[in-house]
Amino acid sequence: MKLDRRHLLAATLSAPLAALPAIRRARAADGKTLRVGFQKSDPVLMVAKANKRLEALLGPKGYSVVWIEFEFGPPMLEAMRVGSIDIGLVGDTPPVFAQAAHSDLLYIGASRATSQSLLLRAGSKIQTLADLKGKKVAFGRGSSAHEFTLLVLEKAGLRYDHIQPVYLGPADAGVAFERGAVDAWSIWEPYISLFVSRPGVRTLVTNNELGERFSFVMGNGPFVRANAALTSTVLEVLTATAEYARGHHAEVAALLAGATGMPEDLWSRALVKAPFDVLPMNDELTRGQQKIADRFRALGLVPVDIKVSDIVWRAGV
């Protein structure tokens, strides 16, 4: 069956950038609106959106909560940079590109990342990592899949210029992959579970073979500095939400199925290895991010040296 983008998770379109100035104006008018960016691929934020715990805690303090959807991390952090959202969760790579672009954003928390894989289309003759040489590999530029691709190449002993990177967001990459326009696709859940169920699609390598990965809760710098207590409350709610979701996979799968139109059994498979945690920032996480920043800098993929510790926020510090 030919791929219809409406059947992709990300095809439920994110809030268009044209609408974001209106969201900024709404904040200017009342001054007490928390704007949270989310992706439907992130179960913790999706559960938090559904259970309305933030609304219950912040409503009595005069705050409203607005949830704004994005397809993946880089557009979310661009919206955060221009002041259109206050807090959101993204993979490990978007913050590196954002900091290199001198965005006033802060790391405020972390979470162990969901699964990532390099998928091969039906009929692919690729058998080993070394076979990627000269091949077209799709991934979002500046996304966590970008960093995952670099790790795959390092493991294979290949350089970045040994492949043909094809920079596409998840929905467009899925279409290109289905049509055979690319040879491999670096992507995360639930796209992995969605596509590996298709005839002939194979997984070449997963992040389980390359080491632990993290996602990060990011905040707009001016907002976080002006609202330290509120930021701490958001992290507490997300931490509690993750703990609840960890023990209620079936409920979360049903919720996500309803929100995305993707089958509940697909979400059940995707959530099997979901870590469901929210962690405070610490030195180890900061060092890990610095290694990622240095890797992109060494390849010339970001234009300047950055010091990740300069934009790490810790509650009460």
NUKOL-848671 format. One line per 4 residues: number of its first residue (from 0); for each residue x, y, z of N, C-alpha, C. Coordinates in Angstrom, 3 decimals. Layout:
! NUKOL-848671
NUM	X,Y,Z,X,Y,Z,X,Y,Z  ...
! end
This chain:
! NUKOL-848671
0	0.841,-1.188,0.000,0.000,0.000,0.000,0.878,1.241,0.000  0.594,2.180,-0.876,1.391,3.396,-0.955,1.207,4.230,0.315  2.276,4.824,0.747,2.250,5.588,1.988,1.403,6.841,1.841  0.525,7.057,2.772,-0.246,8.280,2.861,0.246,9.007,4.098
4	0.705,10.241,3.947,1.270,10.952,5.092,0.285,11.078,6.241  -0.995,11.012,5.915,-1.977,11.109,7.004,-1.865,9.941,7.954  -1.230,8.846,7.499,-1.061,7.685,8.366,0.220,7.765,9.175  1.008,8.809,8.957,2.219,8.998,9.737,1.899,9.808,10.990
8	2.624,9.499,12.037,2.449,10.258,13.272,2.618,11.742,13.044  3.679,12.138,12.367,3.976,13.558,12.222,3.087,14.249,11.223  2.253,13.503,10.502,1.400,14.144,9.521,0.256,14.892,10.178  0.012,14.654,11.478,-0.877,15.532,12.215,-0.083,16.810,12.430
12	-0.309,17.784,11.574,0.627,18.890,11.425,0.794,19.676,12.710  2.022,20.146,12.899,2.308,20.995,14.042,1.713,22.367,13.800  1.666,23.142,14.869,1.137,24.493,14.736,1.948,25.255,13.708  1.330,25.842,12.693,2.081,26.553,11.679,2.779,27.755,12.278
16	3.984,28.043,11.749,4.737,29.168,12.289,3.976,30.469,12.135  3.109,30.550,11.131,2.336,31.775,10.948,1.446,32.065,12.140  1.074,31.013,12.882,0.194,31.200,14.033,0.950,31.604,15.284  2.265,31.431,15.288,3.019,31.649,16.510,3.046,33.108,16.965
20	3.132,34.095,16.070,3.059,35.475,16.560,1.786,35.750,17.337  0.665,35.130,16.924,-0.583,35.321,17.656,-0.479,34.760,19.061  0.228,33.648,19.200,0.432,33.062,20.520,1.278,34.003,21.380  2.293,34.625,20.774,3.111,35.589,21.517,2.261,36.768,21.975
24	1.362,37.239,21.103,0.516,38.371,21.473,-0.397,38.013,22.632  -0.891,36.759,22.639,-1.754,36.323,23.740,-1.007,36.387,25.048  0.242,36.018,25.041,1.055,36.089,26.253,1.251,37.534,26.684  1.517,38.406,25.706,1.743,39.811,26.041,0.507,40.419,26.685
28	-0.679,39.947,26.282,-1.917,40.522,26.794,-2.175,40.139,28.237  -1.914,38.852,28.586,-2.269,38.441,29.951,-1.057,38.150,30.827  0.097,37.895,30.223,1.327,37.694,30.987,1.373,36.414,31.788  0.325,35.592,31.754,0.298,34.391,32.592,-0.173,33.177,31.795
32	0.527,32.924,30.709,0.250,31.754,29.877,1.534,30.954,29.738  1.473,29.678,30.105,2.600,28.775,29.896,2.392,28.072,28.568  3.351,28.217,27.653,3.229,27.615,26.325,4.222,26.459,26.229  3.693,25.263,26.051,4.500,24.047,26.059,4.548,23.450,24.657
36	5.764,23.268,24.127,5.924,22.602,22.840,6.004,21.099,23.048  5.336,20.346,22.172,5.380,18.888,22.311,5.407,18.235,20.941  5.870,16.980,20.940,5.820,16.133,19.755,4.965,14.922,20.105  4.193,14.440,19.161,3.364,13.279,19.442,4.178,11.998,19.551
40	5.462,12.082,19.282,6.332,10.922,19.479,6.845,10.840,20.913  6.514,11.838,21.737,7.003,11.848,23.111,5.888,11.475,24.074  5.932,10.237,24.637,4.831,9.797,25.491,4.660,10.605,26.767  5.749,11.059,27.385,5.625,11.786,28.647,4.850,13.087,28.452
44	5.218,13.857,27.439,4.507,15.112,27.191,3.059,14.858,26.775  2.846,13.790,26.017,1.479,13.472,25.602,0.595,13.111,26.797  1.154,12.353,27.734,0.391,12.017,28.940,0.149,13.276,29.776  1.176,14.107,29.896,1.021,15.351,30.654,-0.055,16.240,30.038
48	-0.106,16.267,28.722,-1.140,17.063,28.041,-2.526,16.495,28.332  -2.614,15.160,28.356,-3.917,14.517,28.543,-4.419,14.601,29.976  -3.506,14.448,30.955,-3.993,14.387,32.340,-4.235,15.759,32.969  -3.784,16.815,32.275,-4.055,18.200,32.683,-3.591,18.519,34.110
52	-2.546,17.830,34.539,-2.014,18.100,35.865,-1.422,19.511,35.946  -0.767,19.945,34.880,-0.221,21.305,34.874,-1.350,22.328,35.008  -2.418,22.115,34.274,-3.553,23.037,34.341,-4.136,23.075,35.753  -4.216,21.893,36.389,-4.791,21.825,37.738,-3.933,22.579,38.746
56	-2.613,22.493,38.597,-1.716,23.158,39.543,-1.592,24.654,39.280  -1.575,25.020,37.993,-1.301,26.414,37.652,-2.561,27.261,37.537  -3.695,26.609,37.282,-4.944,27.362,37.146,-5.253,28.239,38.348  -5.160,27.700,39.591,-5.433,28.526,40.768,-4.468,29.706,40.923
60	-3.316,29.625,40.249,-2.353,30.730,40.304,-2.563,31.721,39.166  -3.643,31.491,38.408,-3.971,32.425,37.339,-3.340,32.112,36.001  -2.695,30.959,35.880,-2.034,30.590,34.627,-2.928,29.707,33.762  -2.873,29.940,32.468,-3.429,29.000,31.504,-2.259,28.268,30.840
64	-2.536,27.107,30.257,-1.503,26.314,29.592,-1.917,26.092,28.145  -1.024,26.427,27.227,-1.259,26.227,25.799,-0.263,25.185,25.302  -0.759,24.156,24.603,0.075,23.086,24.065,0.212,23.281,22.558  1.457,23.320,22.089,1.719,23.608,20.677,2.526,22.456,20.085
68	2.002,21.863,19.028,2.610,20.656,18.464,3.662,20.962,17.398  4.746,20.177,17.416,5.805,20.271,16.415,6.134,18.883,15.895  6.590,18.829,14.651,6.910,17.534,14.054,8.179,16.941,14.636  9.198,17.801,14.883,10.432,17.331,15.500,11.143,18.509,16.140
72	12.348,18.238,16.698,12.984,19.188,17.592,13.437,20.524,17.024  14.137,20.563,15.883,14.648,21.848,15.400,13.598,22.936,15.216  12.431,22.652,14.607,11.427,23.716,14.520,10.917,24.170,15.888  10.872,23.234,16.845,10.425,23.611,18.181,11.385,24.608,18.822
76	12.675,24.346,18.705,13.636,25.258,19.332,13.733,26.583,18.583  13.439,26.585,17.304,13.379,27.858,16.580,12.211,28.688,17.105  11.075,28.031,17.347,9.931,28.744,17.926,10.264,29.241,19.331  10.996,28.437,20.093,11.396,28.854,21.430,12.361,30.039,21.355
80	13.244,30.007,20.376,14.217,31.101,20.218,13.526,32.444,19.997  12.463,32.440,19.204,11.790,33.704,18.904,10.729,34.045,19.954  10.653,33.236,21.033,9.764,33.568,22.134,8.338,33.101,21.963  8.111,32.103,21.095,6.755,31.638,20.851,6.330,30.490,21.745
84	7.284,29.780,22.335,6.972,28.784,23.354,7.964,28.948,24.499  7.604,28.403,25.652,8.409,28.583,26.858,9.221,27.349,27.215  8.630,26.168,27.039,9.265,24.921,27.476,8.915,23.830,26.472  9.841,22.901,26.249,9.571,21.761,25.376,10.647,20.711,25.549
88	10.401,19.522,25.022,11.358,18.427,25.118,11.799,18.028,23.722  13.132,17.921,23.528,13.692,17.591,22.216,14.825,16.586,22.397  15.331,16.061,21.303,16.463,15.147,21.347,17.758,15.856,21.682  18.863,15.109,21.651,20.132,15.654,22.126,20.779,16.668,21.186
92	20.431,16.633,19.907,21.144,17.458,18.930,20.550,18.838,18.707  19.223,19.029,18.674,18.693,20.373,18.452,19.259,21.448,19.391  19.489,21.155,20.696,20.047,22.208,21.546,21.447,22.639,21.127  22.227,21.714,20.567,23.580,22.050,20.111,23.514,23.060,18.969
96	22.657,22.789,17.989,22.512,23.709,16.862,21.931,25.040,17.323  20.995,24.993,18.273,20.399,26.234,18.776,21.435,27.086,19.499  22.261,26.464,20.331,23.289,27.230,21.046,24.307,27.802,20.070  24.659,27.026,19.044,25.609,27.519,18.049,25.058,28.725,17.297
100	23.734,28.815,17.224,23.083,29.957,16.571,22.819,31.096,17.557  23.398,30.991,18.760,23.312,32.035,19.794,21.895,32.233,20.318  21.100,31.168,20.325,19.760,31.249,20.893,19.844,31.294,22.415  19.002,32.103,23.035,18.981,32.211,24.495,18.034,31.152,25.048
104	18.528,29.915,25.088,17.766,28.782,25.594,18.549,28.126,26.719  17.854,27.358,27.568,18.498,26.707,28.700,18.090,25.241,28.788  19.065,24.378,29.109,18.759,23.002,29.485,18.183,23.028,30.895  16.973,22.482,31.082,16.398,22.494,32.427,16.119,21.091,32.968
108	16.207,20.073,32.126,15.984,18.698,32.563,16.369,17.746,31.450  16.308,16.455,31.743,16.707,15.449,30.761,15.819,14.221,30.886  15.893,13.361,29.879,15.150,12.104,29.878,15.907,11.114,29.011  15.949,9.867,29.428,16.561,8.855,28.564,15.741,8.742,27.288
112	16.421,8.738,26.169,15.740,8.793,24.880,15.102,7.467,24.509  14.064,7.549,23.695,13.428,6.357,23.157,14.318,5.759,22.067  13.925,4.613,21.569,14.741,3.874,20.602,14.944,4.659,19.310  16.127,4.458,18.719,16.430,4.977,17.393,17.021,3.844,16.565
116	16.784,3.910,15.267,17.259,2.851,14.375,17.634,3.429,13.026  18.455,2.678,12.304,18.710,2.953,10.903,17.952,1.883,10.116  16.931,2.317,9.399,16.063,1.396,8.671,16.504,1.270,7.221  16.340,0.067,6.669,16.628,-0.214,5.268,15.329,-0.564,4.563
120	15.162,-0.040,3.369,13.921,-0.295,2.630,13.908,-1.709,2.061  12.740,-2.140,1.696,12.578,-3.467,1.101,13.449,-3.594,-0.145  14.125,-4.710,-0.261,14.965,-4.960,-1.419,16.370,-4.413,-1.300  16.680,-3.750,-0.190,18.021,-3.183,-0.022,19.076,-4.284,-0.010
124	20.210,-4.002,-0.665,21.317,-4.953,-0.677,22.347,-4.642,0.431  22.059,-3.632,1.234,22.952,-3.285,2.338,22.893,-4.380,3.404  24.064,-4.895,3.774,24.142,-5.954,4.770,24.948,-5.550,5.995  25.914,-4.672,5.825,26.777,-4.250,6.927,26.818,-2.728,6.977
128	27.323,-2.200,8.064,27.456,-0.745,8.186,28.370,-0.186,7.105  29.401,-0.935,6.755,30.336,-0.469,5.732,29.648,-0.281,4.384  28.565,-1.008,4.164,27.833,-0.904,2.900,27.104,0.430,2.746  27.079,1.224,3.789,26.438,2.540,3.700,27.246,3.513,2.852
132	28.485,3.200,2.576,29.348,4.103,1.808,28.716,4.410,0.453  28.588,5.692,0.174,28.014,6.141,-1.085,26.505,6.169,-1.119  25.843,5.733,-0.046,24.391,5.613,-0.045,23.714,6.893,0.446  22.442,7.035,0.067,21.631,8.168,0.500,20.965,7.806,1.834
136	21.257,8.609,2.861,20.709,8.369,4.197,19.865,9.575,4.589  18.613,9.333,4.925,17.696,10.416,5.279,17.644,10.627,6.790  17.591,11.882,7.196,17.392,12.264,8.598,17.182,13.765,8.660  16.641,14.212,9.764,16.426,15.636,9.953,17.716,16.339,10.333
140	18.080,17.374,9.612,19.287,18.118,9.947,19.128,18.746,11.327  20.117,18.525,12.186,20.073,19.087,13.526,19.169,18.338,14.478  18.632,17.185,14.056,17.797,16.369,14.933,18.645,15.310,15.612  18.056,14.593,16.571,18.794,13.519,17.235,19.176,12.426,16.247
144	18.405,12.269,15.170,18.750,11.285,14.144,20.032,11.663,13.413  20.352,12.947,13.389,21.598,13.420,12.786,22.791,12.897,13.596  22.729,13.078,14.910,23.784,12.583,15.792,23.865,11.053,15.743  22.708,10.388,15.719,22.698,8.927,15.631,23.409,8.466,14.359
148	23.190,9.172,13.271,23.868,8.830,12.016,25.376,8.971,12.152  25.827,10.017,12.819,27.270,10.189,13.033,27.847,9.026,13.840  27.107,8.578,14.855,27.577,7.452,15.665,27.648,6.172,14.829  26.673,5.990,13.954,26.681,4.820,13.067,27.911,4.859,12.163
152	28.194,6.018,11.604,29.347,6.145,10.708,30.655,5.891,11.450  30.757,6.404,12.678,31.957,6.150,13.478,32.144,4.654,13.708  31.068,3.975,14.034,31.140,2.538,14.259,31.566,1.802,12.993  31.131,2.316,11.845,31.457,1.686,10.564,32.840,2.057,10.054
156	33.476,3.042,10.690,34.760,3.520,10.190,34.626,4.373,8.942  33.464,5.013,8.802,33.207,5.857,7.645,33.210,7.334,8.035  33.538,8.188,7.076,33.451,9.623,7.281,32.077,10.122,6.846  31.754,11.334,7.273,30.475,11.917,6.919,30.342,12.083,5.406
160	31.464,12.413,4.744,31.388,12.588,3.298,31.382,11.262,2.534  31.372,10.152,3.263,31.237,8.854,2.615,29.779,8.515,2.291  28.831,9.257,2.898,27.417,9.041,2.590,26.862,10.287,1.906  25.661,10.141,1.386,24.938,11.283,0.833,23.801,11.627,1.797
164	24.022,12.592,2.694,22.954,12.942,3.628,21.792,13.596,2.895  20.579,13.176,3.253,19.370,13.764,2.682,18.579,14.335,3.855  18.580,15.654,3.971,17.973,16.307,5.133,16.464,16.433,4.958  15.726,15.617,5.691,14.272,15.623,5.619,13.691,15.424,7.017
168	12.596,16.115,7.303,11.853,15.859,8.524,11.189,14.497,8.458  10.666,13.996,9.575,10.136,12.630,9.615,9.078,12.310,8.564  8.101,13.179,8.371,7.034,12.871,7.414,7.578,12.768,5.994  8.383,13.748,5.586,8.948,13.720,4.238,9.940,12.574,4.076
172	10.708,12.289,5.131,11.651,11.173,5.062,10.912,9.853,4.903  9.780,9.706,5.598,8.998,8.488,5.469,8.506,8.283,4.051  8.082,9.352,3.400,7.624,9.276,2.010,8.788,8.893,1.101  9.939,9.548,1.289,11.109,9.249,0.459,11.559,7.807,0.641
176	11.518,7.337,1.879,11.911,5.961,2.185,10.967,4.975,1.499  9.679,5.233,1.588,8.690,4.344,0.999,8.830,4.275,-0.518  9.174,5.394,-1.123,9.270,5.459,-2.584,10.627,4.983,-3.113  11.564,4.692,-2.210,12.882,4.242,-2.651,13.800,5.373,-3.075
180	13.474,6.606,-2.681,14.307,7.750,-3.043,15.554,7.852,-2.173  15.576,7.134,-1.047,16.755,7.070,-0.180,17.026,5.600,0.131  18.265,5.325,0.525,18.658,3.940,0.800,18.435,3.542,2.250  18.523,4.505,3.148,18.385,4.219,4.577,17.772,5.431,5.258
184	17.202,5.190,6.435,16.510,6.250,7.165,16.875,6.151,8.637  17.431,7.220,9.170,17.773,7.310,10.587,16.600,7.963,11.307  15.961,7.208,12.227,14.697,7.685,12.779,14.445,7.074,14.154  13.440,7.576,14.842,13.101,7.169,16.206,11.705,6.541,16.234
188	11.317,6.089,17.438,9.958,5.585,17.636,8.960,6.750,17.622  7.710,6.501,17.189,7.116,5.225,16.794,7.265,4.903,15.316  8.001,5.757,14.575,8.199,5.485,13.155,8.854,4.115,12.938  9.758,3.746,13.854,10.420,2.440,13.721,9.374,1.331,13.709
192	8.519,1.313,14.730,7.504,0.265,14.820,6.524,0.330,13.659  6.243,1.536,13.171,5.323,1.690,12.051,5.891,1.073,10.778  7.183,1.292,10.522,7.753,0.867,9.249,8.330,-0.547,9.261  8.848,-1.020,10.393,9.428,-2.368,10.381,8.359,-3.440,10.229
196	7.113,-3.064,10.410,6.027,-4.028,10.199,5.695,-4.180,8.715  6.318,-3.369,7.866,6.043,-3.438,6.436,6.933,-4.476,5.775  6.433,-5.160,4.779,7.191,-6.244,4.147,8.566,-5.794,3.655  9.581,-6.526,4.075,10.927,-6.293,3.561,11.736,-5.237,4.271
200	11.104,-4.390,5.086,11.854,-3.341,5.788,12.683,-3.978,6.893  13.962,-3.587,6.974,14.877,-4.169,7.957,15.529,-3.085,8.798  15.990,-3.482,9.979,16.764,-2.607,10.853,18.239,-2.978,10.736  19.079,-2.012,10.366,20.510,-2.288,10.240,21.221,-2.182,11.581
204	20.860,-1.163,12.378,21.507,-0.948,13.671,20.580,-0.109,14.537  20.666,-0.293,15.867,19.853,0.485,16.801,20.756,1.202,17.793  20.167,2.126,18.525,20.955,2.850,19.527,21.397,1.938,20.667  20.730,0.796,20.856,21.160,-0.144,21.896,22.572,-0.634,21.656
208	23.007,-0.611,20.411,24.348,-1.064,20.056,25.375,0.066,20.092  24.895,1.288,20.296,25.794,2.441,20.213,25.876,3.258,21.497  25.121,2.882,22.515,25.206,3.599,23.777,23.950,4.376,24.103  23.825,4.729,25.375,22.638,5.415,25.869,22.537,6.816,25.296
212	21.306,7.206,24.965,21.037,8.532,24.427,20.063,9.256,25.353  20.066,10.579,25.276,19.190,11.378,26.122,18.437,12.418,25.310  17.270,12.763,25.802,16.523,13.924,25.321,16.590,14.986,26.419  16.197,16.205,26.072,16.346,17.290,27.039,15.121,18.200,27.070
216	14.736,18.552,28.304,13.712,19.563,28.501,14.410,20.911,28.380  13.957,21.707,27.436,14.580,23.003,27.182,13.604,24.126,27.548  14.166,25.262,27.947,13.338,26.408,28.282,13.848,27.670,27.625  12.934,28.554,27.286,13.300,29.879,26.799,14.008,30.625,27.923
220	15.218,31.124,27.651,16.041,31.718,28.700,15.361,32.812,29.497  14.839,33.851,28.857,14.177,34.920,29.615,13.017,34.409,30.461  12.245,33.457,29.915,11.124,32.913,30.673,11.599,32.169,31.914  12.584,31.287,31.752,13.058,30.479,32.878,13.659,31.356,33.966
224	14.466,32.319,33.583,15.112,33.188,34.582,14.085,34.022,35.338  12.993,34.380,34.677,11.959,35.191,35.329,10.949,34.345,36.108  10.959,33.019,35.864,9.937,32.149,36.454,10.559,30.858,36.977  11.535,30.991,37.870,12.253,29.821,38.366,11.316,28.856,39.095
228	10.437,29.363,39.935,9.530,28.487,40.689,8.572,27.760,39.747  8.048,28.473,38.775,7.140,27.855,37.812,7.866,26.777,37.013  9.099,27.054,36.613,9.891,26.068,35.873,10.097,24.813,36.708  10.394,24.977,37.977,10.560,23.824,38.869,9.270,23.028,38.980
232	8.145,23.720,39.031,6.846,23.037,39.096,6.608,22.195,37.845  6.932,22.747,36.688,6.763,22.000,35.435,7.602,20.730,35.464  8.852,20.826,35.905,9.718,19.645,35.968,9.170,18.606,36.946  8.638,19.071,38.069,8.053,18.142,39.047,6.857,17.402,38.443
236	6.031,18.120,37.704,4.868,17.490,37.068,5.320,16.474,36.022  6.305,16.831,35.223,6.786,15.901,34.189,7.431,14.669,34.824  8.138,14.858,35.926,8.753,13.722,36.627,7.683,12.773,37.147  6.651,13.330,37.770,5.552,12.508,38.289,4.791,11.823,37.159
240	4.622,12.522,36.047,3.930,11.952,34.892,4.704,10.764,34.337  6.019,10.907,34.245,6.858,9.814,33.740,6.773,8.602,34.652  6.792,8.836,35.960,6.704,7.719,36.917,5.366,6.991,36.768  4.302,7.738,36.570,2.989,7.113,36.394,2.960,6.311,35.085
244	3.440,6.907,34.013,3.391,6.252,32.703,4.208,4.970,32.681  5.272,4.942,33.471,6.150,3.765,33.504,5.377,2.509,33.905  4.396,2.661,34.756,3.634,1.511,35.226,2.284,1.339,34.563  2.005,2.119,33.526,0.687,2.067,32.888,0.829,2.101,31.365
248	1.618,1.189,30.824,1.876,1.176,29.387,0.594,1.020,28.572  -0.295,0.149,29.016,-1.517,-0.092,28.253,-2.360,1.178,28.158  -2.464,1.881,29.262,-3.237,3.123,29.271,-2.592,4.170,28.368  -1.259,4.263,28.426,-0.548,5.230,27.602,-0.683,4.877,26.123
252	-0.595,3.586,25.793,-0.740,3.162,24.400,-2.118,3.525,23.859  -3.140,3.340,24.679,-4.496,3.682,24.254,-4.638,5.192,24.050  -4.053,5.960,24.951,-4.102,7.412,24.845,-3.421,7.876,23.562  -2.233,7.340,23.286,-1.485,7.757,22.115,-2.170,7.305,20.828
256	-2.795,6.146,20.864,-3.530,5.677,19.689,-4.666,6.646,19.363  -5.371,7.085,20.392,-6.454,8.023,20.178,-5.976,9.370,19.673  -4.807,9.796,20.136,-4.288,11.111,19.767,-3.666,11.143,18.381  -3.148,9.999,17.925,-2.384,9.986,16.672,-3.065,9.232,15.538
260	-4.061,8.413,15.851,-4.686,7.602,14.827,-3.891,6.368,14.453  -2.760,6.145,15.136,-1.958,4.955,14.896,-2.455,3.826,15.798  -2.367,2.572,15.344,-2.948,1.456,16.104,-2.374,1.326,17.511  -3.239,0.917,18.426,-2.818,0.754,19.818,-1.733,-0.303,19.961
264	-1.799,-1.397,19.172,-0.780,-2.428,19.299,0.572,-1.942,18.810  0.565,-1.027,17.847,1.832,-0.435,17.396,2.455,0.378,18.530  1.633,1.175,19.202,2.145,1.956,20.324,2.613,1.044,21.459  1.929,-0.055,21.667,2.347,-0.996,22.711,3.752,-1.506,22.432
268	4.041,-1.806,21.166,5.390,-2.261,20.796,6.402,-1.136,20.968  6.023,0.061,20.570,6.939,1.194,20.641,7.298,1.558,22.079  6.353,1.307,23.011,6.559,1.724,24.397,7.294,0.694,25.247  7.532,-0.493,24.691,8.172,-1.556,25.472,9.487,-1.094,26.088
272	10.282,-0.360,25.315,11.592,0.066,25.796,11.626,1.546,26.172  10.448,2.161,26.235,10.416,3.578,26.606,10.882,3.750,28.048  11.837,4.643,28.297,12.415,4.763,29.645,11.502,5.439,30.660  10.685,6.382,30.221,9.764,7.087,31.115,10.461,7.621,32.364
276	11.297,8.599,32.171,11.894,9.283,33.318,12.177,10.731,32.940  12.230,11.577,33.951,12.671,12.960,33.783,13.703,13.199,34.865  14.872,13.668,34.461,16.020,13.773,35.357,16.482,15.218,35.469  17.027,15.599,36.619,17.633,16.928,36.712,18.947,16.956,35.941
280	19.328,18.101,35.464,20.613,18.237,34.787,21.747,18.023,35.794  22.817,17.402,35.337,23.993,17.198,36.187,25.247,17.270,35.325  26.402,17.115,35.965,27.673,17.258,35.240,27.852,16.182,34.177  27.404,14.965,34.465,27.572,13.883,33.501,26.772,14.143,32.229
284	25.529,14.580,32.392,24.704,14.897,31.231,25.307,16.058,30.438  25.831,17.028,31.155,26.448,18.183,30.496,27.672,17.753,29.700  28.494,16.889,30.280,29.682,16.407,29.557,29.277,15.622,28.310  28.221,14.828,28.428,27.748,14.074,27.264,27.317,14.997,26.136
288	26.620,16.065,26.484,26.209,17.021,25.467,27.401,17.753,24.860  28.410,18.001,25.682,29.597,18.670,25.163,30.303,17.805,24.121  30.315,16.497,24.341,30.923,15.589,23.360,30.177,15.659,22.025  28.859,15.748,22.113,28.071,15.865,20.884,28.382,17.177,20.177
292	28.434,18.267,20.940,28.754,19.569,20.355,30.129,19.544,19.698  31.091,18.934,20.368,32.447,18.873,19.818,32.495,18.038,18.543  31.690,16.983,18.493,31.668,16.134,17.296,31.147,16.930,16.091  30.062,17.652,16.280,29.513,18.447,15.181,30.457,19.576,14.789
296	31.120,20.146,15.768,32.065,21.230,15.467,33.253,20.704,14.666  33.775,19.557,15.059,34.939,18.983,14.371,34.625,18.687,12.908  33.381,18.354,12.619,32.980,18.056,11.242,32.576,19.308,10.471  32.592,20.452,11.146,32.192,21.688,10.495,30.699,21.823,10.302
300	29.917,21.009,11.026,28.464,21.037,10.880,27.810,22.101,11.743  28.526,22.599,12.751,28.132,23.827,13.442,29.309,24.798,13.303  29.031,26.092,13.209,30.068,27.045,12.797,30.970,27.583,13.905  30.602,27.338,15.158,31.371,27.947,16.254,31.570,26.938,17.373
304	32.596,27.190,18.206,32.760,26.403,19.427,31.689,26.831,20.424  31.147,25.869,21.158,30.183,26.214,22.200,30.557,25.496,23.491  30.130,26.063,24.589,30.345,25.485,25.912,28.967,25.189,26.503  28.601,23.925,26.504,27.256,23.533,26.922,26.942,23.982,28.350
308	27.922,23.920,29.229,27.676,24.279,30.636,27.206,25.725,30.794  27.452,26.560,29.788,27.015,27.959,29.861,25.501,28.101,29.857  24.787,27.083,29.356,23.331,27.228,29.251,22.589,26.145,30.023  23.206,25.616,31.055,22.552,24.622,31.913,21.961,25.322,33.116
312	20.671,25.127,33.341,19.962,25.702,34.487,19.662,24.601,35.483  19.876,24.907,36.754,19.542,23.939,37.803,18.686,24.618,38.852  17.609,23.952,39.227,16.680,24.523,40.198,17.413,24.842,41.488  17.177,26.044,41.998,17.756,26.446,43.281,19.197,26.873,43.230
316	19.803,26.892,42.026,21.218,27.266,41.923,21.328,28.649,41.292
! end
